[in-house]
């Protein structure tokens, strides 16, 4: 099957062919493979869209690509030798053929832009706010567990947040918003946003969604507010009555950062096949509260030296994803069974955060 769109008489049109399915779609001049696929309604894996997380990795089988926007920093030298590309940054130089996973489950869910009302606001941790959002009008937001949405600001800028609630939750859309120094919108949420206020959102987005075509054990690894989409996916499987083994690791610096720990412990009480392992990077704090100390990905590797027989889902900051990805694969985890969501800041937010940190340290 092919998707073709008129791009103008003088436009130089290239075609991408997906080897496994035979799907073909046009790419406009300067457009990335991922952008063209999304325009064609084809769901290829992605997360950060900045070329740093590697979740959109594919194999170039024929043709050539360029990276005019950002270098493919998520690709190792060995991966580049094997003709791996990042579809979120790769711009075809001609017709190409690639090998890439497709996430068919998200293709039929419409993306909408709607107004939502803040129905609940609560402080989950010293720097984390929990929000509940409900549509103002009748247009609902449909999503799969693990997907995210954009909050559209008045100036048109966007702030992505993972949806922490399962679609089966009839209490609305749950978000976990961490306040970061220099993050203007998160500061607004922390101090000013109130119940009864409205926001504009667009979604759903993302391909970090459950895979239900196997009975393999599942390992989940969250860092910080990366717990939000992990929570949604775990609760989805529990609601299905899955008999698969589930092990959830949640890494944080100190105990208060495990802001929804009671919920995770409740899973264990109700579901004998689920194990919850909190991990604190502050060793002194871990000793004081009797928790496991270290980095969360190291805890996973200690417990699972052979990952060849599991599916692994991970979500968290880019540093966690970068530190984990290659080591997990080296432990036997097939790359096509590693699903991850990397939290990235928008460029303007990152600049503000760095400026704020420089001020704090007197730089």
N, C-alpha and C positions, 0 to 999 in steps of 0.2 A: 504494500500500500504506500502511496506517496501523497505528500502535502505540498502544493505549489501555490505561491502567492504572487500577484503582479507587483513588480518592483520598479516599473518604469522602463521605457524602451531602451534607455541608455545604461541601465544598471547591469553590472556584471554579476550574474547569478552563479553561485557555486552550489553544489548539492552534497549533502551528507547522507551516507548510507549506513544504517545500523546492521551489522552483519547477522546477528542472531535472528532478528525479526524480519529483516528486509525492508523495514520502514525507511523512507527517504523524505528529506525536507530541504527547502531552499535556505540559503544563508545570504543575507544582504551584505553589501560592501561594508567592512569594518565591524560586522556583527560577530559575536562569539558563537561557538557551537551551542552552548547552553541557552543563550538568548533565542537563537533560532528554533531550537527544539521546543522551548516554552511557547513561543509564538505559534508553533505548529500543533500545540496540544500534546506533545510527547514529554513524558516525565523522566528525565535523566537524574541520577543522584546529584545532590549538591548540598552545601551548607553555607560556608562563609562568603562565597562569591567574590573573594579577594585573592584567590590563588595561594592561600597559606595553609589550608587545612587538609587538602588532598581527598576530600570525600567525592569529588567529581571526576576522579581519575578514570581515564579510558585508555585503550590501546589503539594507536594509529596503525592501521593495516595497509592503507594506500593513500598517497598524496602527501601534502605538507601543510604545516600550520605556522603561524607567527604569533608573537606575544607583544603586541604594540602597547598594551595598557600596563600590565604588571608582570614581572618575571615569574615563572612557575616555581616559586621557592619551596613548595611542598613536594616537589619531585627530587629524589636523590639522583646523583650522577648515574647510578646503575639503572634506575627507572627510565631516565632519558635515553640511555643506550638501548633499552628494550622498547623504545618508541612509545612510552607512556606520555599522555597529554593531560592537561587540566581543561575540561570543557568550559569552565567558567571564564577562562582567559584566552583560550586558543581561538584564533581567527584563521579560517581556512584560506590558503593561497590558491586553491583550485578545488575540484571535486575530491572528496575524501571518503574513505570507508573506515569506520571505527568499530571496535568491540567495546560495548558498554552495557551495564545493567540498565534495564528499564523498570520503573516502579509503576506498574499499570494501575495499582489500586488508587493512586491519587489523580489519575487523568480525567476522571469523570466528575470530579468535585468542582463546582464553579467557584471562581474567585470573585468576591463581592467587596464593595466599599460601602460601609454603613456607619451610622451614628449609634453609639452605645452609651448607656447610662451607668455611672459608678453606683452600684447597689450596696457595696460593702468595701470597707477599707480597714485593714488591721495590721498592726506591727507584728511581724513574725519573728524578727531578730532585730538587734540594734540598728542594722543597716539594710533590712529587707522589709518591704511592704507587700502585703497580699491584697490584691484587688479582685473584686467580682464585677463583671460587666454584663449587662443585658441589653439586647437591641432596643432602640427607641421605637422603631416601627416594626412592621410585621416581617421584614426580610431577615431570615435567620442566617447565622454563620454555620455552615457545615464544615466539619474537619475530621481528620483522622488523628488518633492519639500520637503525640510526638511532633505534630506540625506547629508552626508558629504564625504570628500575624504581625503586621506593621501598624504602629500607631502613627497616623499622619498628622504632623504638626501644622500650625497655621501658615508657616512659611514654605510648606510643601516638603520639608525634610521628613525622614521616616526613622522610626526607632523600632527595631524588631524585638519581640518578646515571645518566648515559647509559651504555649498554652498548657497549663498545668492540670487542667481538668479533662476527664474523658468525655467524649461526645454523649455518653449515656447519662452524664451528670445533668440534671434538669435545673440546677441552680445558677446556670450561666457560665461565663468564660472566666476562668481563674488564671491570674498572672502573678508571678513572683518578681518583684522589681527591686533590685539592689541599688542603693544609693552609692554612687562613686564620686569622689572629689573631681570637680570639673565637668561632671555630667549635668547639663542644665535641665534636661527633662526629668531625670531621676531625682534631682533636687526638688523640682516642682512637685513630683509625686509625693516625695517624702514630707514636704512641709506645707503645701498649699492645696493640692487636689483634695476635694471633699466629696463625700457621698451626695449624690444628686447632680454632680457635674457631668458633662458629656464629653466624649472623645470621639474622634473619627478613626476607624480602623479599616484595614484591608487585609484580606486573607481568604482561605488559608494558604500558607506557603510551606515549602520544605518537603523533603522525602525521607525524613527520619521517622519511619512508621513501622508498625509491627509486621513481621513476616510470620505467616501462620501455616506454612506448607511443610512443616517438619515437626518431629517430636523430640528434637535434641534439647538438652539442658540449656538454660539461658543464664548468662551472666550480665548484670547491669552495673555500670560504673559511672557515678556522678561526681562532679566537682562543684561545690558551691551551689549556686542557683541552677546549675545543670540538673539538679534534682527534679526541676519542674517537668520537663518532657519525659524523664524516666518514670516519674510518678504516674503520668497519664498512661504510658504504655503498660506498666506493671498492672495498674488497676483494670486496664482493658483485658489483659490475659486472665486476671483473677475473676472478672465478671463472666468471662467465657467458661469458667470452670476448668481451666487447663490442668492437666495432670503432669505437665512438664516441670522439672526441677527449676527453681528460680533462686538465684543468689544475687542480692543487691548490696553493692559497696557504695558508701557515700563518704567522700573525703572533704574535710574542712580544716581550718586552722585551729579553732578552739570549739568547745562544746556548744556555746550559744549559736554558732553558725549552722549547726544541725537543726534548723528552725522547724522542721516538720518530723522530728525524730519519733514522736509518739504515734504518728500515723504509720510509719514504717514498722514500728514495734507491734502495732495493731495487726498489720498484715501477718506477722509471724504467729500471733496468737490464733488467728482465724484460719490460717492455711499452713498445714504441717509441711508442705513441700517447699516453703519459702524460708530463706535464711537472710538476715539483715546484719551487715557488718559495717559499723561506723569506724572511720579512720581519721585520726587527728595528726596534722603535721607538726603541731607544737608538742614536743616530747614531754615537757614538764606538765602541761595541761593534761595530756593523755595519762600520765602516771597518776595525777591527782584524782581524775574521775574514773580511772580503771578501764580506759578504752585502748584500743590498738593504736600504736604510734607509727608514723611514717607517711609516705606518699601513697595515695590510693592505688595507683597502678602497680606499685611494688607489692602491695598487699595482694592484689589479684594474682600477680605472677608467682608469689610465694605459695598461694593456695592452689593455683592451677598451672603447674609447670608444663603441662601438656594441654593446650587449648584446642587440639584438633577436633574434638568431638562436641564443641559447643557453638552456640550463636552468642555474639557479644555486642551489646549496645553500650555506647558511652557518650556522655554529654558533659560539657564543661568548658573552661577557658582554653584558649589556644595553646598555652604552655602545657597543659595537661594532655591535650590531644597530641601535640608534637612529641612529647616525651614518651607517649604510650604506643603510638601506632606501629612503629617498626618493631618494637620489642614484643608486642602481642603477636604479630605475624611470625616473628622469629621463634615464638613458643608454639608454633604449629597451627595458629588460627588462620584458616583460609581467608584471603582478603575479601572474598565475596560473602563472607559471613561476619564481617566487621562493619557495624552500622554506627555512625557517629554524627554528632551535632556539635559544631564548634562555635562558641559565642564570640562574635567579632563586634568591635565598635565601629560606628560610622566614622569616616575620616575626620569630620569636623569635631566629633566627640573625642576621638583619640587625641587630637591636637590640644583640646581644652584640658583633658586629663593630664597629659604630659606637662602642660603649662602649670597646672595646679600643683603637681608633684614637684616641679622645679621650684615653685614658690615656697612650698613647705620645707624643702631641704636647702633653701637659700641659694639655689643654682642660677 
